[in-house]
């Protein structure tokens, strides 16, 4: 009997929250094999699947930086995978690679969409290729260094600073010599930001006195805001911005599942009054600079200047609904991954 593979398929577009058992379906299909490969293709098995806030935007049928996932398609996602078979000179059987394989156990990818895992720095592990050394780390790096451009002595505010991207962005600002304020949604996360990442101020946005504490933490206002959440915290940042502040518009997780989206209103005209620069970006904009950025992130990690955490859920493809719930309810600290298979386990075929 042919081996089977599980995959997560989009059933209906959510109007607000992803609904477990309704937005997606888990389907079992025959697993592709080496015999199905054409020249220039690679057969992969998933080890780790990345879960990121941007995935929610890919479900909406509207114009964006990439086409939306179509009804019936396998849900798009980045993975760390192992090569089961290859008809490509780019990688061989047994190699580890990163690829946008999607939320599935086994699949075939063209060689131009497969990236062999680079040598890891001392102290790093394979899963870092989806976190601090992967797209989230690169997103933090380019957003902070290219747009935020923090300088020694400046005040930098990072929202969702305990997340995969925010935690790296905040530390890059510290490396630059800035005073860094971070927000998170639990006292545990706040402690991590203060005690392990070394942020100057960490605030729980669920604290009843959050707004007062934020004002107290910005007596000289703020020079850089790295936005991962949008909504109220973006409004607050606008209200405390210095002249010529730089706003790095990376994400807006508080708005992704909202039926009626809200944004800055009362303080928006501070963009004019304070001459604020607000710039959105996508990590793909800097693709030509990935190698240099990876080298710098790897060096900082090896030197101990970057700390990271990851939340890994077991259960493979069937755990996808739980992973989305973790992501949008803020249950994860650092990078959120679903483990399909341990790298230590034998290959599937």
C-alpha positions, 0 to 999 in steps of 0.5 A, a space after each residue: 500500500 502506498 504511503 500517505 501524507 497529511 496536508 492542511 487545505 483551505 476550505 473557506 476564507 475567514 471573516 475574522 478569526 480562523 475557526 478550528 475545523 472550519 477554515 481548514 481541513 486536514 486531508 490524507 493523500 498519497 505521498 509523492 515518491 522519487 518516481 514522481 520527480 522530474 529534472 530539477 525537482 526535489 522530494 522533501 519531508 517536513 521537519 518544522 513548520 513555521 507559523 507567522 502572523 503574515 499567514 492570516 493575510 494570505 487568506 484574504 482574497 485581495 491584492 497584496 505582495 503575494 497572491 492569496 492562498 486559493 480555496 482547496 490549496 495547501 496552506 502556504 508556510 515555510 518549513 525546515 525539511 529533509 531531502 528524501 530524493 533529488 533530481 537537482 544538483 543543488 541538494 542531495 538525499 539527506 540534506 536539510 533545506 528551507 522551503 515554502 513547502 506548506 503545511 504538509 508532511 511530504 511534497 515536491 518542490 522545484 530546485 529554485 524554491 529550495 535553499 540548502 541549510 547554510 553552516 550554522 554558527 556555534 551554539 545554533 540549532 537547526 530550528 534557528 533557520 526558521 527563527 533568528 537566522 530565518 525570515 523572522 530574523 531577517 525581517 527584524 534586521 532589515 526593518 530595524 537597520 534599513 528603516 529604523 536606523 537607531 542611534 546610540 542614546 535614542 529611544 526605540 519602542 518595539 511592540 510585541 517584543 516577545 515575538 519572533 520578529 520583535 525580540 530580534 528587532 529589540 536586541 538589534 536596537 540595543 546592539 546599536 546603543 539605543 534605549 529600548 522599550 518593549 511591550 508584551 502580553 504577560 508578566 512572564 514575557 515581560 520578565 524575559 524581555 527585562 532579565 534575558 534580553 536586557 531591554 531597558 523597559 518592558 511593559 505588559 499591555 494588559 496592565 490597567 496602568 499601561 498607558 500611564 506607564 508608557 508615558 512615564 517610560 517616554 519622558 523624552 519621547 521616542 525616536 523609532 517605533 517598530 510596529 508589529 501590532 497596529 491599533 492602540 499601540 500605534 496610536 500611542 506611539 504616534 502620540 509620543 513621537 519625537 520630531 523626525 521619528 522613524 516608524 517601521 511598519 512591519 505588522 498589525 497582528 491586532 487587526 488581522 482577525 478584526 471584522 472592523 479594523 481600527 487604526 490611529 485617529 486622534 494622533 495621526 496628524 502627528 505624522 505631519 506635525 512631528 515630520 514622522 517617517 512611516 515606511 512599510 516593508 516586506 523582507 523580500 525587498 532585500 533578498 539580494 542582501 540576505 547572505 550579508 544579513 545572515 552572516 551578521 545575525 550569525 555572528 551576533 548569535 555566536 557572540 551572545 549578543 542575540 538571545 532567542 526562544 522558541 515555542 514548538 508544538 508537537 503533533 505535526 499537520 494535525 496541530 495546525 489549528 492549535 498553532 494558529 490559536 497560539 499565534 493569535 492569542 499570544 501564547 507563544 514566546 519567540 518563534 512558533 513552530 510545529 514539529 512534524 518530525 524530529 531531525 533525529 528520526 529516520 527519513 520517511 522513505 
